[in-house]
């Protein structure tokens, strides 16, 4: 796990309560099926394309596999970061079990508190974003995987 400086500062201010259950819609996504299409991996959210393109599968995965935690949470915005981290922990373990290099990114907008999560398979020649979370200068970021 890699954390940028802004997120390190944020986490120092947050009291996590892991005993609190996830909002039901977020919990359901944690165990949603992975759909494999032409070497691309998608979380079964209803946005899964019928077939993956032959190029930039990574970009398509990053777009389709983007989750806005606040849109699914039944808790207030103060809980979105915690629910996002819990979601990433569960989904990260499932991605790891696929045995393929992946990157899972949680980002928080420090102004609005919005938390988004996205993931994709890491492929040679198809970079998406930076591997260094400190390159995300406007957001608070945690990355799992490669």
Rosetta blueprint (number, residue, H / E / L):
1 X L
2 X E
3 X E
4 X L
5 X H
6 X H
7 X H
8 X H
9 X H
10 X H
11 X H
12 X L
13 X L
14 X L
15 X L
16 X L
17 X L
18 X L
19 X L
20 X L
21 X L
22 X L
23 X L
24 X H
25 X H
26 X H
27 X H
28 X H
29 X H
30 X H
31 X L
32 X L
33 X L
34 X E
35 X E
36 X E
37 X E
38 X L
39 X L
40 X E
41 X E
42 X E
43 X E
44 X L
45 X L
46 X L
47 X L
48 X L
49 X L
50 X L
51 X L
52 X L
53 X L
54 X L
55 X L
56 X L
57 X H
58 X H
59 X H
60 X H
61 X H
62 X H
63 X H
64 X H
65 X L
66 X E
67 X E
68 X E
69 X H
70 X H
71 X H
72 X H
73 X L
74 X L
75 X L
76 X L
77 X H
78 X H
79 X H
80 X H
81 X H
82 X H
83 X H
84 X H
85 X H
86 X H
87 X H
88 X H
89 X H
90 X H
91 X H
92 X H
93 X H
94 X H
95 X H
96 X H
97 X H
98 X L
99 X L
100 X L
101 X L
102 X E
103 X E
104 X E
105 X E
106 X E
107 X E
108 X E
109 X E
110 X L
111 X L
112 X L
113 X L
114 X L
115 X E
116 X E
117 X E
118 X E
119 X E
120 X E
121 X E
122 X L
123 X L
124 X L
125 X L
126 X L
127 X L
128 X L
129 X L
130 X L
131 X L
132 X L
133 X H
134 X H
135 X H
136 X L
137 X L
138 X L
139 X E
140 X E
141 X E
142 X E
143 X E
144 X E
145 X E
146 X L
